[in-house]
Amino acid sequence: MPTRFRIGLCLAVGAVIACLSFVAYIASNRPALLDFDAVRASHAQGSHDVLLDRRGRVIEHWRRAGEAGWQAPWQRLENFQPTLRETVITSEDRRFFTHGGVDLSALAASAIQSFGQRRGGSTLTMQTARLLLGRQALPPTLWGKLRQIDAAWALERRWSKAQILEAYLNLAPLRGGVRGFQTGQAMWLGQLSAAEQERVWPLLIAMLPAPQASPAMLGWRSCAALRRLALHAPSRHNDCQNHRAADWALWEAVWLQIFKPNMPLAGVNTAQSAINLIVKDVSSATTTPLRRSTVDAKMQAMLAQQLIDGLERMRMGDVNAAAAVLIDNASGEVLAYGSAALAATPDASSKPAMPTRQNGLLGVTAKRTLASTLKPFLYAQALDARLLDTRERIALRGREFAQGSCDLRPYRPRDSVALYQSQVSPALGLAASSNVAAVDIISRLSANRFESNLQALQILPSQPLASAACQPLPRYGHALALGAASGSLLDLTNAYRSLANGGVYAPAKIWMDSGSAIQAPQRIFGASSAAWVSATLSDQRLRFEGFGPRNPLDTSYWSASKTGTSDGSKDNWAMGYTRSHTLGVWIGNTHGHAMLGVFGPAGAAQIWRAVMDSAEQMREIDDQATLVKSRNAMK
């Protein structure tokens, strides 16, 4: 046997062995593929929980922990329009039903220019494998492509073609974090008829190669997809320009919906408003977690709009965030909550920031410095302990207070509002938010006793109090009277509700279907003390002495209210209640800078007044409607 032949034979055998070893190595390191039923079950509920209002109307979509993007509940293959299924296959993988997971001819042609762009050779099976295993397991490299091919072959052996197509239609990434054609259809095409949706499918299919491409690129890809469809169905328009001329209004409307998230104000609102479209029939959507809340959808919408309008009015004061919560006094049901923030536009240099709605529950549960909003509770507790007489006079000038054996330094509070008096009554001290008067009272009561009462009101978390031996040292000292502690808007608002209810505390309620035991009401303050605090906070004459005329908290109906501004003007609060509602509003900014000209009634109080006016008006309308129904029923 000639030497040259023997060498060639050895090389050929070596190449075969190397290829087989390489294939065996790839197969042995293949990422584990889940069963189809397990994948379907893991995505059955989508990425969000659906929040219903008290009447069963969808009001918000809550993203669950660990979820990213937007994905509707998993849909079975038969629930997708046949036209969409055919369009996706025609555009992405025409030989889907004939190849075994890998289209060798498409891979060979992947380097050929197609419609001015390099055309990929990945089949729907290969793309589905990457969606299931992730880009980290199958990176866009040569090695990753080989592993993707192997995973596609394995997927074809375990799943049927229908299952692969169903998974792809549910998991395909679209623009703006949207996953799945069902979600994209609800987000952008939900208002269109089936016939109209068929004419704009190319707009969604154009996103598949690169969802975050520029609008110009996606427009070009839409035309290319349309031409590919025309080759498959000659009866359709085979010229993109003619098609766009025929259906220009429809295409333009959908185009604006797709790119609306990049516009100010609409980003969050577009996603939130799509909930009604994603869950079209919430009564039968058993796979979607539905939670019926105590929220009233009309009041929720009103509160959200008032927050946005308030931020618009205060944009020059370096205010870029706001939150509010409205609670029914009698039942403790949260009727509305929300938060908003100023979000920069794409071109921040030429356009001002615009307000957008944010995650409302996070906005009202975030911990923030409470400032002077704690003073009403301090006065009520001191009255109950008989450490304060409503007829006495509290000295203000040059006061120093000992902080006990734990801290020998004297505490010297200063009033932020000039009262022009050397002494004040307790009523004026509370109404004008005197810091000196508040520290005088807490020095009589002790910070520990006050902190314990705030824990009973659920404003502060339950923690061991400081011992007499100063181990540990007091957390707040006299500064607790001035709101040095941090708490949430929801907890603080519900604590104010206890004053509205004569000193009786009960937890707020946001879920209609709460399975946990409801805490029994608990008396925190005496009825006479709570009544004195309410009378003081509702006295417009006292408010005039403290803050002057034209106070937004002076309402035409009975209301008691209190404002507070944290040290450095980083937080501003407006808290208060009427006979029916308790409302809390917070404003501030997210970068920790001081707000400009925002203190007392000049900030959050404006939003408080607007929301409370609307809430009282809506209550009167509901009461009148109820009265009319009852009269009609008696006839």
Secondary structure, DSSP 8 states (H G I E B T S, - for coil): --HHHHHHHHHHHHHHHHHHHHHHHHHHT------HHHHHHHTTT-SEEEEE-TTS-EEEEEE-TT--SEE-----GGGS-HHHHHHHHHHH-TTTTTSSS--HHHHHTTTSEETTEE-----HHHHHHHHHH-TTTS-SSHHHHHHHHHHHHHHHHHS-HHHHHHHHHHH-B-GGGEESHHHHHHHHSTTS-HHHHHHHHHHHHTTSS-TT--HHHHHHHHHHHHHHHHHH-TTS---HHHHHHHTHHHHHHHHHHHHGGGSTTHHHHHHHHTHHHHSS-TTT-TTS-EEEBS--HHHHHHHHHHHHHHHHHTGGGT--EEEEEEEETTT-BEEEEEEEEEE--TTTTTS--EEEE--HHHHHHSEEE-GGGGHHHHHHHHHHTT---TT--EE-TT--B---TT--S-B----SS----SEE-HHHHHHTT-HHHHHHHHHHH-HHHHHHHHHHTTSS-------TT-SS--SSGGGGGGT-SEEEHHHHHHHHHHHHTTTEE---B-BTT--S-----EE-S-HHHHHHHHHHHT-HHHHHHHH-S--TT--SS--EEEEEE-TTS-EEEEEEE-SSEEEEEEEE-SS----SS--GGGSHHHHHHHHHHHHHHHHHHHHHHHHHHHHHHH-
